[in-house]
Amino acid sequence: MKKFLLAILGIVAAALPAATATEYSIQAIRYASAEDEVAGLVMGVPKGEKINIAMVVWLIRGGGRNILFDSGYHRETFLKYFPSTEYIRPDEAVKLAGVQPEEITDIIISHAHWDHMGGIDLFPKATVWIQKEEFRYYTGEAWQPGGHHGGIDPEDVQQLVKLNTEGRVRFVDGDNVEIFPGIRAYTGARHTYASQYLRVEGDHPLVLASDNCYLYRNLAEHKASATFSKADEAANIKNQARMIELAGSADRVVPGHDMLQFQKFPTEGRVAKIR
C-alpha cells in the first residue's frame, strides 16, 4: 500500500508544472554626476586623469517586490563635501522609473559609505538589508581607537540603528547567501569592512558590483577598486574575476560608478534598462 501511494504521489508531482524562477527587471538610475580622478578608482594608474562618474541606485523589480540596490545620499554634509552636477534626491530619482518612494519594499546596501547608505531614510516602507559584519563594525568598533570609518557618515549610522530598533533591518550573514529567490549576495571584495555585491539570476545572469568594482576599466586591466586596506587589494581583484565567472561574461558585470552603463544599455534620460 505504501509503495502504491508513493507511486501515485510521484505521478501527481510529475504532472504539476515546474516552479518558475522569478524574472527580475533591472534599471540603473543616475541621480547625479561628478568629476573624479581615475587614480582614485583604478588602483595603480598614474595620477592626473579625470573622469565623469555616475552616482547610481539600481532598481530591481519582480516577485511582488521593488528592491533598491543602494540608496544614494541627501545629507547636507556631503552635498557640500562632494560637488556634483544634475543632483536630484534618490527618492525623486526612482519616480523617473515609475516607482514611488513608498513603493520601495527593500533596500539592499552594498556597503556603508555615505553615497550608498545615505538615503535609507527616504523610503518609508523599505526593509534594509546589510551584511551582519558591516552593521556590527560600523555601529561599533569602527569608531573606537584604531577603528577605520573613512567615508562613513555618523548620521547614516544613527539612522541605520534607528531603523533596526524599528524592526526594519535584516542581516545578510556571510557569502553566497540568497536574499530573495534568484538574488544572491557575495562578499570578499573588501571595499569596506564587509561589503557585498549581487548576482541576479535570469536567462543571462547579471552581477551588480557597486563599488567593489568602480569601472569597466577595473575589469579590463585587472586592477582593484579602493579597498578597506592595502592588504585587501588582492582580494578585490580576485573577486572581480569571481564576478565575471558568476555573470558568465564581463559584459554582464555592472560597475558601481561607470557612466558607460548608460551607453551600453538602452537609456531614457537618467534611467538605463539593464534587463
C-alpha positions in Angstrom: 0.0 0.0 0.0 2.8 2.4 0.9 4.6 1.7 -2.4 1.3 2.3 -4.2 0.8 5.7 -2.5 4.3 6.8 -3.2 3.9 5.8 -6.9 0.6 7.9 -7.1 2.4 10.9 -5.4 5.2 10.6 -8.0 2.7 10.7 -10.9 1.0 13.7 -9.4 4.3 15.5 -8.8 5.4 14.8 -12.4 2.1 16.2 -13.7 2.5 19.5 -11.8 4.0 22.4 -13.7 7.6 23.1 -12.7 8.1 26.1 -10.4 9.3 29.1 -12.4 12.1 31.3 -11.3 11.3 34.9 -10.5 12.0 37.2 -13.5 13.6 40.4 -12.4 13.9 43.6 -14.4 16.9 45.8 -13.5 17.3 49.5 -14.1 20.2 51.8 -13.3 19.0 55.2 -12.1 21.5 58.1 -12.2 20.7 60.7 -9.6 23.8 62.8 -10.0 27.1 63.1 -11.9 30.5 64.1 -10.6 34.1 64.5 -11.8 36.6 62.3 -10.1 40.3 61.2 -10.6 40.8 57.8 -12.3 43.7 57.0 -9.9 41.2 57.1 -7.0 39.0 54.5 -8.8 41.5 52.2 -10.5 44.4 51.4 -8.2 47.9 51.7 -9.7 47.1 54.1 -12.6 49.0 57.4 -13.0 47.5 60.5 -11.3 46.1 63.3 -13.2 43.5 61.7 -15.5 39.9 62.8 -14.8 36.6 61.0 -15.5 32.9 61.9 -15.2 31.3 59.3 -13.0 27.6 58.4 -12.4 26.0 58.3 -9.0 23.6 55.4 -9.2 21.0 53.3 -7.5 19.7 50.2 -9.1 16.0 49.2 -9.1 15.2 45.5 -9.2 11.6 44.6 -9.8 10.0 41.2 -9.6 8.2 38.7 -7.3 6.0 41.4 -5.9 9.0 43.5 -4.8 10.6 46.8 -5.7 14.1 46.5 -4.5 16.8 49.2 -4.5 20.4 48.1 -4.5 22.0 51.1 -2.6 20.1 54.2 -1.6 22.2 57.2 -2.6 22.6 60.2 -0.3 21.0 63.5 0.6 22.5 64.9 3.7 23.9 68.5 3.5 27.3 67.5 4.7 28.1 65.5 1.6 26.2 67.7 -0.8 28.8 70.4 0.2 31.8 68.0 0.6 31.3 66.2 -2.8 30.3 68.7 -5.5 28.1 67.1 -8.1 26.0 68.1 -11.1 22.4 67.3 -12.0 21.7 66.1 -8.5 18.2 65.0 -7.5 17.3 63.2 -4.3 17.2 59.5 -4.7 13.5 59.3 -3.7 12.7 61.7 -6.6 15.0 59.8 -8.9 13.1 56.5 -8.5 10.0 58.2 -9.8 11.7 58.5 -13.2 11.5 54.7 -13.3 7.8 54.7 -12.5 8.0 53.9 -8.8 7.0 56.0 -5.8 9.3 56.1 -2.8 6.7 54.4 -0.5 6.5 51.6 -3.0 10.1 50.5 -2.4 9.8 47.3 -0.4 13.5 46.6 0.2 16.9 48.3 0.1 20.0 46.1 -0.2 23.0 48.1 0.9 26.3 47.1 -0.8 28.3 49.0 1.8 28.1 51.7 4.4 29.7 54.6 2.6 27.8 57.9 2.5 26.8 57.8 -1.1 25.4 54.2 -0.9 23.7 54.1 2.6 22.8 57.8 3.0 19.3 57.5 1.5 17.9 54.7 3.7 15.6 57.2 5.5 14.0 58.4 2.2 11.9 55.2 1.6 9.4 55.0 4.5 8.3 51.4 4.0 11.5 49.7 2.9 13.3 46.9 4.8 17.1 47.5 4.8 19.4 44.5 4.1 23.0 44.8 5.1 25.9 42.4 5.8 25.8 41.5 9.5 29.5 42.2 10.0 29.2 45.5 8.1 26.5 46.6 10.6 28.5 45.3 13.6 31.7 47.1 12.6 30.3 50.4 11.6 27.9 50.7 14.6 30.7 49.7 17.0 34.4 49.3 16.8 34.9 51.5 13.7 34.6 54.5 16.0 36.9 53.2 18.7 40.7 54.0 18.8 42.3 52.2 15.9 39.0 51.8 14.0 38.5 52.8 10.4 35.5 54.8 9.4 36.6 56.8 6.4 33.6 57.6 4.1 31.1 56.6 6.8 28.6 59.4 7.8 27.8 59.3 11.5 24.2 60.4 10.7 23.8 57.5 8.4 24.9 55.1 11.1 22.5 56.7 13.6 19.7 56.3 11.1 20.6 52.6 10.5 20.5 51.9 14.2 17.1 53.7 14.4 15.7 51.6 11.7 17.0 48.5 13.4 15.2 49.4 16.6 12.0 49.8 14.5 12.4 46.3 13.1 13.3 47.4 9.6 16.8 46.0 9.3 17.7 42.4 8.2 21.1 40.9 8.3 22.8 39.1 5.5 25.1 36.6 7.2 28.1 35.9 5.0 29.0 34.9 1.5 26.8 33.3 -1.2 23.5 34.0 0.6 20.2 34.0 -1.2 18.3 37.2 0.0 15.3 36.7 -2.4 14.7 33.9 -4.9 17.2 34.4 -7.6 19.1 37.2 -5.8 22.3 36.2 -4.0 24.8 38.3 -2.1 28.6 37.7 -2.2 31.3 39.1 0.0 35.1 39.1 -0.1 35.8 42.1 -2.2 36.6 44.2 1.0 35.8 47.6 -0.4 34.6 48.3 3.2 34.8 46.1 6.2 32.2 43.6 4.8 30.9 45.0 1.5 28.7 42.8 -0.7 27.7 42.6 -4.3 24.7 40.8 -6.0 24.1 38.2 -8.6 20.6 38.4 -10.2 19.6 35.2 -11.9 17.9 35.0 -15.3 18.4 33.8 -18.8 21.5 35.9 -18.7 22.7 36.4 -15.1 23.9 39.8 -14.1 26.3 40.9 -11.3 25.7 44.3 -9.7 29.1 45.2 -8.3 28.6 48.6 -6.7 31.9 49.9 -5.6 33.5 46.5 -5.3 34.3 47.3 -9.0 34.1 51.0 -9.8 34.6 51.0 -13.6 34.7 48.6 -16.5 38.4 49.6 -16.7 39.0 47.8 -13.4 37.8 44.6 -15.0 39.8 45.2 -18.2 43.0 46.0 -16.5 42.6 43.6 -13.6 43.1 46.4 -11.1 41.5 46.9 -7.7 38.9 49.5 -6.7 39.6 51.2 -3.4 39.7 48.7 -0.6 39.4 48.7 3.2 43.2 48.4 3.5 46.1 48.0 1.2 46.3 44.3 2.1 42.8 43.8 0.6 43.6 44.8 -2.9 44.4 41.2 -3.9 41.0 40.1 -2.6 39.3 42.8 -4.6 41.0 41.7 -7.8 40.2 38.1 -7.1 36.5 38.9 -6.5 36.3 40.9 -9.7 37.3 37.7 -11.5 34.7 35.9 -9.5 32.1 38.4 -10.6 32.8 37.7 -14.2 32.5 34.0 -13.5 29.2 34.4 -11.7 27.8 36.6 -14.5 29.2 34.4 -17.3 30.8 37.4 -19.0 32.5 40.7 -18.1 29.8 42.4 -20.2 27.2 41.3 -17.6 29.1 42.8 -14.6 27.7 46.3 -13.9 30.3 48.5 -12.1 29.3 51.0 -9.5 30.1 54.4 -10.9 30.8 53.9 -14.6 28.9 56.3 -16.9 29.3 53.7 -19.7 26.4 51.6 -18.3 24.2 54.4 -19.6 25.6 53.8 -23.1 25.8 50.0 -23.1 22.2 49.6 -22.2 19.0 51.3 -23.6 18.7 54.6 -21.8 16.0 57.2 -21.5 17.1 60.3 -19.6 18.6 59.1 -16.3 17.3 55.5 -16.5 19.1 52.6 -18.2 17.3 49.3 -18.8 19.9 46.7 -17.9 17.3 44.0 -18.2 
